[in-house]
Amino acid sequence: MPLADDVMKKLLSASEMDPDSSTGRLFAYIYETGREDLARAAREAYSLFINTNALDPLVFKSALYFEREIVGWARRLAGGSEEVVGTVTSGGTESIILAVKTARSHFEKREGRSAVGEVVAPATIHPSVKKASHYTGLRYIESRVERDTKKARVEDLKENVSNKTALIVLSAPNYPYGTIDPVKDAAEYAADKGIPVHVDACLGGYILPFFERLGIDVPEFDFRIEGVTSISMDAHKYGYAPKGVSVLLFRDAGWKKESIFVDLAWPGYPFINTAVLSSRSIAPLAAAWAIQSLLGENGYLELASHVVEARDAIYSGLSRLGFESLAPIESPILSLTHQSGESEVLKFHAVMSERGWVIGLQPRVKNLAPLNIHLTIMPVHKRIVGEFLRDAEEALSSGVPEDLRALLSQLERDPLAAALKIGETKFDAILIAKLLESLPEDLASEMAKELAVEVFKP
Ligand SMILES: Cc1ncc(COP(=O)(O)O)c(C=O)c1O
């Protein structure tokens, strides 16, 4: 048996494989406040509940307590009345799978089990909606977005709606460009037709209400709009909880009932699942509750003001360096391209990556967007604005790194050979974005699957 010390050493060295979000160098993945008091509270809450199982809330009663508290908080943020109920899930994807499954159950009741329902959503919707449609056997129908605003085109949604439509899904905001879909117009239309509308506020649900309280104009997206039937919002994004907590809210108990899976006929324990998952730890819920309790409304408001300050400072600094926003700025997301074209974006991304900044790079999309950088702004970024902008200026005034030049020329000559280098270059994000532009989608998907098998092989 290895000594405890050896195991600990290996754990520590594995943790060094990961970036440290508290440095403020990550512009995605971890929604970092930079506050050690919150990080400590989350760790302590988490470890206190490490050996728990939310499978049976009649045995583990803390699961009920935390879920009620978390759903209550989310409901207030989402402008929900007392009628609004909800379920805590393990993340945005699980909430969305559950929302789509709920719509399917509702559709089946209306149209019978043999009818195949459809999910209509704009091209900017998070892929978990397509994934959920795929898992539940619904057909996914993509509608177009406005080129300038990157918002769903209501006319196009309407054209795609039929008596087969089981659900319309919209974003508040969408991940790629950060804009909020015209939920009001679409939901009013859908309500007339009796079609449910899910709002994916996984990103915005915990922060946009505080933008509004800061006096910022936020397009309406929540339960204050009559036709909105469910909303997903992630406590593990701008709720600042560790990963493993999202909330799916339903307009009323009737919708929630459609989401629940029950099997009381099997020979084992009574099987009543409100979420997709069955056994799961209560630890993430305890940590989310601790953060929400410590922060309270004022704490969240203050953190939202840090996000706005950091976002505006970063945007104005990058604008002076020639970057331009691809869409109206309505959320903590910036998606930017450069006046001088793609090569500046690539060079910027490469040099910033070499300096340890983890920045998103989004591919060119025909008739929608050129290659662009993506920044999710978090409260911690208020501290690093100066350093970030100094590095940004130097990145743009430096030459193209030699190894990037070599990689780009190989991509042009032989994209498949270049693809084999994923995971081995300093410029994986660039390699992937460029490959997505040059390879047919089917081939790229097949290669991605092979790569995913390969990298996880023991
Ligand atoms: C808009 C939006 N919806 C849904 C999700 C899925 O959330 P998760 O990664 O927690 O499953 C994300 C994740 O980035 C997102 O940005």
The ligand as an ORCA input file, in Angstrom:
! r2SCAN-3c Opt
* xyz 0 1
  C     -25.442     29.473    -22.261
  C     -25.049     28.141    -21.688
  N     -25.972     27.187    -21.516
  C     -25.672     25.975    -21.020
  C     -24.387     25.661    -20.673
  C     -24.081     24.276    -20.161
  O     -23.663     24.334    -18.834
  P     -22.778     23.196    -18.162
  O     -21.411     23.283    -18.769
  O     -22.837     23.559    -16.710
  O     -23.409     21.891    -18.418
  C     -23.382     26.616    -20.836
  C     -21.988     26.317    -20.514
  O     -21.089     27.050    -20.858
  C     -23.719     27.894    -21.352
  O     -22.798     28.842    -21.537
*
